[in-house]
Amino acid sequence: MKKFLIYTAKILLIVILIAIALDGLYTYVFLKSKNRGKIETVFNLSAQNYDVVILGSSRANNHFVSQMFEDKGLKAFNYGMSGGHLFEASLMLKLMIERKYVIKNVILEADLNLSNDKESEGVSAKFLPYIHNSEVIKKHFEIQENFNELYYIPFYRYIKYDSKIGFREVYKIATNETTNTLDNLGYYPLQKHKNGNMKNNIVNLNPLPHNKYYEEIKSICKANNINFTAVMTPMCENVVGMNYFEKVKKAYPEIHNYENVVIENKYFSSCGHMTDEGAKLFTARILKDFFKK
């Protein structure tokens, strides 16, 4: 029995040492990543100065044409993340502040994402390689139920989120394979598709009366003298339940409602996402209303 226990202990020790070694190796690779995604770019590159930073979900990523800001003499980047919630938008801004970014204006897409304050696992996982190297990332995840496992068990986060930060991603980073995420200054243009979903029903959607992460973004901007602008972005004319935007305006009167600036279906790739042509019309309106001078 004693020999069995000793043998088991040795096996367990070897497994732990391998996990620690793999955790260190994967983390080292992510700390060298600079050309695949927005999160690692913020973490690993030198601090930037921006006139305009855009935050939000895919409805930010696909709707704000960064180059149009640049054409007006405003250094801009679209940090919208497809599939992301305000949980990730808040963390992205915190990370920028931690990395000493200087930002004059933040434009936040705040509409459908006000209806929840949960993390988007697929997007938030991309912050986890840096959880031991960033105090703000650590603190942001501390309230999550699985924080202890993610933080204290070596290599656990890489196994749990293998599809996002596992072997395949590490290999692509190591072989210098790039993505299109950083193209067009972070803006991702969409085209019109025959099979695009041009119907949407948001009747049962309701904004939270106090979205924690929206309030966090506001507070961070105030504390760092950043001009904060929150906007609701357009949806196509077929949407059922458009009074959702009225609910948002009632709960958050400071948010500017632009949901009806572009409504014709011809400007949409799907009901919630404009084509490149629609995004240019929308961005032109934002520039006119907020950056005319």
C-alpha positions in Angstrom: 0.0 0.0 0.0 2.9 2.3 0.9 4.5 1.7 -2.5 1.3 2.4 -4.3 0.8 5.7 -2.5 4.4 6.7 -3.2 4.0 5.8 -6.9 0.7 7.8 -7.1 2.3 10.8 -5.4 5.2 10.7 -8.0 2.7 10.5 -10.9 0.7 13.4 -9.4 3.9 15.4 -9.0 5.0 14.8 -12.6 1.6 15.8 -13.9 1.7 19.0 -11.8 5.2 19.8 -13.1 4.2 19.2 -16.7 1.1 21.4 -16.2 3.3 24.2 -14.8 5.8 23.9 -17.6 3.1 23.9 -20.3 1.3 26.9 -18.6 4.6 28.8 -18.6 5.3 27.9 -22.3 1.8 28.9 -23.5 1.9 32.1 -21.6 5.3 33.0 -22.9 4.0 32.5 -26.5 1.0 34.7 -25.8 3.3 37.4 -24.3 5.1 37.5 -27.7 1.9 37.8 -29.8 1.4 41.1 -31.6 -0.4 40.5 -34.8 -3.4 38.2 -34.3 -6.0 40.0 -32.1 -6.9 43.2 -30.4 -6.4 42.0 -26.8 -2.8 40.8 -27.2 -2.0 43.9 -29.3 -3.1 46.2 -26.4 -1.2 44.1 -23.9 2.1 43.5 -25.8 2.7 46.7 -27.9 3.8 50.0 -26.5 1.2 52.4 -25.2 -0.7 54.4 -27.9 -2.2 57.8 -28.1 -5.7 57.9 -29.6 -8.2 60.7 -30.3 -11.0 58.1 -30.6 -11.3 54.6 -29.3 -14.4 52.6 -30.2 -15.7 49.8 -27.9 -18.6 47.4 -28.0 -19.7 44.2 -29.7 -19.9 43.3 -33.4 -22.4 46.1 -33.7 -19.4 48.4 -33.0 -16.9 46.3 -34.9 -19.0 46.4 -38.1 -20.5 49.9 -37.8 -17.7 52.4 -37.1 -15.4 53.0 -40.0 -12.1 53.9 -38.4 -10.6 55.3 -41.6 -13.3 58.0 -41.8 -12.1 59.3 -38.4 -8.5 59.3 -39.6 -9.5 61.2 -42.7 -10.8 63.9 -40.4 -7.4 64.1 -38.7 -8.5 61.9 -35.7 -6.3 59.0 -34.7 -8.7 56.2 -34.2 -9.0 52.4 -33.7 -12.1 50.2 -33.5 -11.7 47.8 -30.6 -15.2 46.4 -31.0 -15.2 42.6 -30.5 -17.6 40.3 -32.3 -19.6 38.3 -29.8 -18.4 40.5 -26.9 -20.5 42.0 -24.1 -20.0 45.0 -21.9 -18.0 42.7 -19.6 -15.2 42.5 -22.2 -15.6 46.2 -23.4 -15.0 47.4 -19.8 -12.0 45.1 -19.4 -10.5 46.2 -22.6 -10.7 49.8 -21.5 -9.2 48.9 -18.1 -6.4 47.1 -19.8 -5.6 50.2 -22.0 -5.5 52.4 -18.9 -3.2 49.9 -17.2 -0.9 49.8 -20.2 -0.7 53.7 -20.1 -2.8 54.4 -23.2 -3.7 58.1 -23.7 -7.3 58.4 -25.0 -9.2 61.6 -25.7 -12.6 60.1 -26.7 -14.3 56.7 -26.1 -17.4 55.9 -28.3 -19.3 52.9 -26.8 -21.9 51.0 -28.7 -24.4 50.4 -25.9 -27.8 49.0 -27.0 -28.6 45.3 -27.1 -25.6 44.5 -24.9 -27.2 46.5 -22.0 -29.6 43.6 -21.5 -27.0 41.5 -19.7 -24.0 41.8 -17.5 -22.5 38.4 -18.1 -19.2 37.5 -19.7 -19.0 36.2 -23.2 -16.9 33.1 -22.6 -15.6 32.9 -26.2 -14.3 36.5 -26.0 -13.3 36.8 -22.4 -11.2 33.6 -22.7 -8.8 35.6 -24.8 -7.8 37.7 -21.8 -6.9 34.7 -19.7 -3.3 34.1 -20.9 -2.5 37.4 -19.2 -4.3 36.8 -15.9 -1.1 36.4 -14.0 0.5 39.4 -15.7 -2.2 42.0 -15.3 -3.8 43.1 -12.1 -6.9 44.5 -13.8 -7.5 41.2 -15.6 -7.2 39.3 -12.4 -9.6 41.6 -10.5 -12.1 41.6 -13.4 -12.4 37.8 -13.2 -12.3 37.5 -9.4 -16.1 37.6 -9.2 -16.5 34.8 -11.7 -17.5 31.4 -10.2 -14.5 29.6 -11.7 -11.9 32.2 -10.9 -9.9 29.9 -8.4 -9.6 27.2 -11.0 -8.6 29.6 -13.7 -6.1 31.5 -11.6 -4.5 28.8 -9.3 -4.6 25.5 -11.3 -1.8 25.6 -13.8 -2.8 25.1 -17.5 -6.5 24.7 -16.5 -7.5 27.8 -18.5 -5.8 26.6 -21.6 -7.5 23.2 -21.4 -10.9 24.6 -20.7 -10.8 27.2 -23.5 -8.7 25.1 -25.9 -10.7 26.3 -29.0 -9.7 29.9 -28.2 -6.3 29.8 -26.5 -5.2 26.2 -26.8 -2.6 24.4 -28.9 -3.9 25.6 -32.3 -3.8 29.3 -31.3 -0.3 28.9 -29.7 0.9 27.2 -32.9 -0.4 30.0 -35.1 1.2 32.6 -32.9 4.5 30.7 -32.9 4.4 30.4 -36.7 3.6 34.2 -37.1 0.2 33.5 -38.8 -1.8 36.7 -38.9 -5.5 37.4 -39.0 -7.7 40.2 -40.5 -8.8 41.4 -37.0 -6.4 44.3 -37.1 -7.0 45.3 -40.7 -8.9 48.5 -41.5 -7.9 49.9 -38.0 -10.0 47.3 -36.3 -13.1 47.9 -38.4 -14.6 44.8 -40.1 -16.7 45.7 -43.2 -19.6 43.4 -44.2 -21.1 42.8 -47.6 -24.7 42.2 -48.6 -25.6 38.5 -48.8 -28.6 36.7 -50.3 -29.0 34.5 -47.2 -28.5 37.2 -44.6 -31.0 37.0 -41.7 -33.2 40.1 -42.3 -35.7 39.3 -39.5 -35.2 39.9 -35.8 -37.5 39.8 -32.8 -36.3 41.7 -29.7 -39.8 42.0 -28.0 -38.6 40.1 -24.9 -35.3 42.0 -24.6 -35.0 44.5 -21.8 -32.1 46.7 -20.7 -30.9 46.1 -17.1 -31.8 49.2 -15.0 -28.2 49.3 -13.8 -25.7 47.6 -16.0 -22.5 47.2 -13.9 -20.1 47.2 -16.8 -21.7 50.1 -18.6 -21.3 52.1 -15.4 -17.7 51.0 -15.0 -16.9 52.3 -18.4 -18.5 55.7 -17.6 -16.5 55.8 -14.3 -13.2 54.9 -15.9 -13.7 57.6 -18.6 -14.5 60.2 -15.9 -11.5 59.3 -13.7 -9.2 59.6 -16.7 -10.6 62.7 -18.3 -11.8 60.8 -21.3 -14.8 62.2 -23.2 -17.4 59.5 -23.1 -20.1 59.0 -25.8 -22.5 56.1 -25.8 -24.7 55.4 -28.8 -27.3 53.0 -30.0 -26.6 51.8 -33.5 -29.0 51.0 -36.4 -31.1 48.0 -37.1 -33.0 47.0 -40.2 -36.6 47.9 -40.9 -37.9 44.4 -40.2 -37.1 44.3 -36.5 -40.0 43.5 -34.2 -39.8 45.1 -30.8 -38.0 48.3 -31.7 -39.5 49.9 -28.5 -36.5 48.3 -26.8 -34.5 51.4 -27.8 -37.1 53.6 -26.1 -36.6 51.5 -22.9 -32.8 52.0 -23.2 -33.3 55.8 -23.5 -35.6 55.8 -20.5 -33.1 53.9 -18.3 -30.0 55.6 -19.7 -31.0 59.1 -21.0 -27.4 60.0 -21.8 -27.2 57.4 -24.5 -27.7 58.8 -28.0 -30.2 56.9 -30.1 -29.1 56.3 -33.7 -31.1 53.1 -34.3 -33.2 54.8 -37.1 -30.4 56.7 -38.8 -30.0 53.9 -41.3 -33.0 51.6 -41.7 -33.4 50.4 -45.3 -32.7 46.7 -45.7 -30.3 47.3 -48.6 -27.8 48.8 -46.2 -27.8 45.7 -44.0 -25.9 42.4 -44.2 -28.2 41.0 -41.5 -30.8 42.7 -39.5 -28.4 43.8 -36.7 -25.4 44.5 -38.8 -24.9 47.0 -41.6 -23.0 46.5 -44.8 -19.9 48.6 -45.4 -22.0 51.1 -47.3 -24.5 51.4 -44.4 -21.6 51.7 -41.9 -20.1 54.6 -43.9 -23.5 56.5 -43.8 -23.7 55.9 -40.1 -20.1 56.9 -39.3 -20.5 60.1 -41.4 -23.5 61.0 -39.1 -21.5 60.3 -36.0 -18.6 62.5 -37.3 -21.0 65.3 -38.1 -22.8 65.3 -34.7 -19.8 64.8 -32.4 -16.6 65.8 -34.3 -17.7 68.6 -36.5 -15.0 71.0 -35.2 
